[in-house]
Amino acid sequence: PKHDALHNKLNSAIQEVSNYYGMLEEREKQALRSAMIEERSRFCTLFTLLKPVMELEISLASEMSHIEDLVQYLAKHTTDPHTLPTASEQVIKDIKGIDYSTIVAFKTPPSSPGSLSSRKSSVCSINSISSSSSNSTNNSRSPTHKQSQTQQPLQQQQQQQQSQMPIPIQHQFSHLNNNNNNNNNNNRSSSIPV
């Protein structure tokens, strides 16, 4: 009976160990699954962030192919700088074929004599206006002088014209000196007691 009791305890212990082992395996599986899910989520996030960059790189690569075609085209048409392309040669041929006799040359018409006469008349009218204005100002300033000139004889007018002529500077100073001498003599005579 002791042997049977030990055998039953051993079986129950083995069963318990196997149960714990199964539980441990299940927990390990869950932990491994959660770790792998975390790693996958990080990778998916990284890919979602890199996807626009990769698409841009792909578009740039396609544009680079177009740029390569453009460079080849330009290299083909710029091999000889002293040779014009066919389109430029065609433009030159078209210009050579133009009939210039059909083109009307517009020239400025010469000034008509009517316009010259009108300009001359306008200048004359301006001169007449300026002369009339100057005469009117002279008349308004000295009307009495003009009346006195008309009343005086011809000889007096000539004398006045001679007196209005500019006097040389030396004569002016001599006249001033004479006036000063006369004033001094008058003062001396007045100071002498009678």
Legacy VTK file of the C-alpha trace (Angstrom):
# vtk DataFile Version 3.0
C-alpha trace
ASCII
DATASET POLYDATA
POINTS 194 float
0.000 0.000 0.000
2.874 2.407 0.644
4.104 1.752 -2.870
0.689 2.632 -4.276
0.509 5.839 -2.293
3.922 6.960 -3.537
2.938 6.031 -7.059
-0.219 8.147 -6.819
1.702 11.118 -5.400
4.240 10.806 -8.189
1.531 10.752 -10.832
-0.195 13.763 -9.346
3.106 15.655 -9.179
3.893 14.789 -12.787
0.434 15.942 -13.801
0.844 19.164 -11.898
4.256 19.761 -13.447
2.867 19.081 -16.888
0.042 21.503 -16.218
2.455 24.190 -15.074
4.629 23.439 -18.060
1.637 23.896 -20.383
0.744 27.166 -18.700
4.343 28.322 -18.985
4.432 27.465 -22.664
1.182 29.364 -23.195
2.538 32.416 -21.423
5.760 32.197 -23.395
3.742 32.037 -26.607
1.689 35.055 -25.572
4.788 37.024 -24.597
6.521 36.099 -27.837
3.418 36.982 -29.819
3.103 40.360 -28.101
6.808 41.081 -28.698
6.510 40.158 -32.355
3.355 42.265 -32.686
5.174 45.217 -31.140
8.075 44.801 -33.530
5.714 44.447 -36.478
3.790 47.556 -35.454
7.041 49.515 -35.323
8.020 48.248 -38.744
4.586 49.140 -40.152
4.829 52.622 -38.665
8.286 53.062 -40.157
7.043 51.954 -43.560
4.053 54.303 -43.458
6.461 57.152 -42.709
8.919 56.118 -45.419
6.281 55.439 -48.067
5.884 59.132 -49.192
9.654 59.495 -49.322
9.980 56.355 -51.410
7.209 57.517 -53.739
9.003 60.858 -54.123
12.248 59.057 -54.872
10.473 56.983 -57.501
9.005 60.113 -59.111
12.438 61.750 -59.056
13.914 58.692 -60.675
11.301 58.896 -63.446
12.043 62.605 -63.838
15.739 61.794 -63.996
15.003 59.609 -66.969
13.265 62.585 -68.622
16.224 64.794 -67.711
18.568 62.296 -69.287
16.516 62.440 -72.486
16.615 66.241 -72.382
20.388 66.269 -71.878
20.834 63.931 -74.813
18.605 66.153 -76.966
20.554 69.289 -76.011
23.874 67.556 -76.578
22.692 66.549 -80.033
21.690 70.110 -80.988
24.726 71.856 -79.479
27.512 69.840 -81.046
28.466 72.544 -83.583
28.002 76.153 -82.374
28.714 77.551 -85.863
25.856 75.683 -87.538
22.294 76.954 -87.248
19.457 74.512 -86.684
16.981 73.774 -89.435
14.276 75.956 -87.876
16.560 79.013 -87.933
17.543 78.314 -91.524
13.864 78.140 -92.434
13.242 81.510 -90.771
16.078 83.039 -92.807
14.629 81.599 -95.997
11.208 82.998 -95.146
12.704 86.453 -94.519
14.518 86.311 -97.850
11.256 85.528 -99.601
9.415 88.596 -98.250
8.451 91.183 -100.910
9.343 94.525 -99.356
7.661 96.475 -102.156
4.281 95.599 -100.687
5.234 97.090 -97.318
4.083 100.704 -97.020
6.699 103.014 -95.555
4.989 105.521 -93.305
6.707 108.902 -93.146
5.868 111.951 -91.101
4.256 114.609 -93.337
6.056 117.972 -93.629
4.694 120.889 -91.734
2.088 122.773 -93.749
2.510 126.521 -94.501
-0.731 127.171 -92.665
0.790 125.899 -89.447
3.889 128.058 -89.996
1.770 131.156 -90.542
-0.304 130.378 -87.483
2.882 130.040 -85.425
4.160 133.351 -86.809
0.883 135.086 -86.044
0.865 133.680 -82.525
4.412 134.964 -81.934
3.439 138.391 -83.288
0.372 138.510 -81.077
2.495 137.650 -78.037
4.960 140.421 -78.898
2.146 142.935 -79.384
0.588 141.982 -76.057
3.910 142.372 -74.244
4.590 145.766 -75.885
1.093 147.032 -75.109
1.414 145.926 -71.496
4.770 147.704 -71.150
3.321 150.893 -72.716
0.317 150.762 -70.409
2.562 150.457 -67.349
4.689 153.388 -68.514
1.586 155.476 -69.163
0.117 154.647 -65.769
3.343 155.544 -63.973
4.122 158.985 -65.543
1.082 160.712 -67.109
2.081 164.213 -65.885
5.552 163.844 -67.286
4.150 163.013 -70.735
1.843 166.052 -70.656
4.709 168.332 -69.697
6.827 166.926 -72.524
4.105 167.599 -75.069
3.752 171.192 -73.827
7.476 172.015 -73.804
9.214 173.161 -76.977
11.518 170.995 -78.997
14.726 172.553 -77.606
13.748 171.873 -74.024
13.001 168.259 -74.903
16.474 167.910 -76.420
18.038 169.422 -73.304
16.124 167.009 -71.122
17.266 164.085 -73.250
20.867 165.256 -72.897
20.438 165.619 -69.161
18.996 162.093 -68.957
22.121 160.618 -70.576
24.394 158.749 -68.145
27.108 160.902 -66.564
30.616 159.419 -66.340
31.762 158.348 -62.924
34.555 160.929 -62.734
32.152 163.816 -63.460
29.765 162.494 -60.840
32.490 162.490 -58.214
33.670 165.952 -59.259
30.118 167.235 -58.952
29.883 165.785 -55.462
33.194 167.374 -54.526
31.995 170.766 -55.775
28.835 170.451 -53.720
30.868 169.577 -50.646
33.170 172.582 -51.163
30.207 174.912 -51.539
28.666 173.584 -48.358
31.934 174.091 -46.483
32.229 177.679 -47.720
28.671 178.424 -46.688
29.313 177.029 -43.250
32.445 179.125 -42.850
30.706 182.301 -43.934
27.868 181.685 -41.534
30.289 181.119 -38.680
32.086 184.494 -39.175
30.644 187.073 -36.756
29.120 190.214 -38.256
LINES 1 195
194 0 1 2 3 4 5 6 7 8 9 10 11 12 13 14 15 16 17 18 19 20 21 22 23 24 25 26 27 28 29 30 31 32 33 34 35 36 37 38 39 40 41 42 43 44 45 46 47 48 49 50 51 52 53 54 55 56 57 58 59 60 61 62 63 64 65 66 67 68 69 70 71 72 73 74 75 76 77 78 79 80 81 82 83 84 85 86 87 88 89 90 91 92 93 94 95 96 97 98 99 100 101 102 103 104 105 106 107 108 109 110 111 112 113 114 115 116 117 118 119 120 121 122 123 124 125 126 127 128 129 130 131 132 133 134 135 136 137 138 139 140 141 142 143 144 145 146 147 148 149 150 151 152 153 154 155 156 157 158 159 160 161 162 163 164 165 166 167 168 169 170 171 172 173 174 175 176 177 178 179 180 181 182 183 184 185 186 187 188 189 190 191 192 193
